[in-house]
Amino acid sequence: MLATLAVRRSVARAPRAAAVPAAARFYSDNAFNKKEKAHEDQYARQHEKEQIEKLKKAIAQKKAELDQLQKEHDELHGEKKQ
């Protein structure tokens, strides 16, 4: 008897729990959040652009340094061969 009473109570409570609406995300379509995300994306792109420019400058500097070292190497080995 106690078992059937417990089953009846749990069955009776189930529809009440199912009737409670789930929490919805209302903030995802907010215009402010879209604008904030756009600003974050713009900042990220600008930061990446600056990093790429720094890397390009570093590559150019290293290439110039390598050319200078190659020139010095050629001059030293050219003098030894003569």
C-alpha contacts under 8 A as a table, 3 or more apart, distances in Angstrom:
res1	aa1	res2	aa2	distance
1	M	4	T	5.30
1	M	5	L	6.23
2	L	5	L	5.05
2	L	6	A	6.22
3	A	6	A	5.16
3	A	7	V	6.29
4	T	7	V	5.01
4	T	8	R	6.11
5	L	8	R	5.15
5	L	9	R	6.30
6	A	9	R	5.24
6	A	10	S	6.28
7	V	10	S	5.21
7	V	11	V	6.09
8	R	11	V	5.12
8	R	12	A	6.03
9	R	12	A	5.02
9	R	13	R	6.18
10	S	13	R	5.14
10	S	14	A	6.27
11	V	14	A	5.31
11	V	15	P	7.58
12	A	15	P	6.57
12	A	16	R	7.63
13	R	16	R	5.38
13	R	17	A	6.49
14	A	17	A	5.29
14	A	18	A	6.26
15	P	18	A	5.00
15	P	19	A	6.11
16	R	19	A	5.18
16	R	20	V	6.90
17	A	20	V	5.62
18	A	21	P	7.67
25	R	28	S	6.08
26	F	29	D	6.52
26	F	30	N	7.29
27	Y	30	N	5.14
27	Y	33	N	7.35
28	S	33	N	7.07
29	D	33	N	7.37
29	D	34	K	7.26
30	N	33	N	5.35
30	N	34	K	6.45
31	A	34	K	5.05
31	A	35	K	6.19
32	F	35	K	5.11
32	F	36	E	6.08
33	N	36	E	4.93
33	N	37	K	6.05
34	K	37	K	5.12
34	K	38	A	6.15
35	K	38	A	5.00
35	K	39	H	6.25
36	E	39	H	5.11
36	E	40	E	6.23
37	K	40	E	4.97
37	K	41	D	6.07
38	A	41	D	5.07
38	A	42	Q	6.07
39	H	42	Q	5.01
39	H	43	Y	6.10
40	E	43	Y	5.07
40	E	44	A	6.14
41	D	44	A	5.04
41	D	45	R	6.18
42	Q	45	R	5.15
42	Q	46	Q	6.12
43	Y	46	Q	5.08
43	Y	47	H	6.02
44	A	47	H	5.08
44	A	48	E	6.13
45	R	48	E	5.10
45	R	49	K	6.06
46	Q	49	K	4.99
46	Q	50	E	6.21
47	H	50	E	5.14
47	H	51	Q	6.21
48	E	51	Q	5.01
48	E	52	I	6.12
49	K	52	I	5.12
49	K	53	E	6.21
50	E	53	E	5.08
50	E	54	K	6.22
51	Q	54	K	5.09
51	Q	55	L	6.22
52	I	55	L	5.03
52	I	56	K	6.11
53	E	56	K	5.05
53	E	57	K	6.20
54	K	57	K	5.15
54	K	58	A	6.15
55	L	58	A	4.97
55	L	59	I	6.06
56	K	59	I	5.04
56	K	60	A	6.14
57	K	60	A	5.09
57	K	61	Q	6.11
58	A	61	Q	5.04
58	A	62	K	6.11
59	I	62	K	5.08
59	I	63	K	6.06
60	A	63	K	5.06
60	A	64	A	6.20
61	Q	64	A	5.14
61	Q	65	E	6.17
62	K	65	E	4.91
62	K	66	L	5.99
63	K	66	L	4.97
63	K	67	D	6.09
64	A	67	D	5.07
64	A	68	Q	6.19
65	E	68	Q	5.08
65	E	69	L	6.18
66	L	69	L	5.05
66	L	70	Q	5.99
67	D	70	Q	5.01
67	D	71	K	6.07
68	Q	71	K	5.07
68	Q	72	E	6.23
69	L	72	E	5.04
69	L	73	H	6.01
70	Q	73	H	4.95
70	Q	74	D	6.07
71	K	74	D	5.13
71	K	75	E	6.19
72	E	75	E	5.07
72	E	76	L	6.19
73	H	76	L	5.19
73	H	77	H	6.16
74	D	77	H	5.23
74	D	78	G	5.76
75	E	78	G	5.01
75	E	79	E	6.23
76	L	79	E	5.36
76	L	80	K	6.52
77	H	80	K	5.10
77	H	81	K	6.32
78	G	81	K	5.36
78	G	82	Q	6.66
79	E	82	Q	5.46
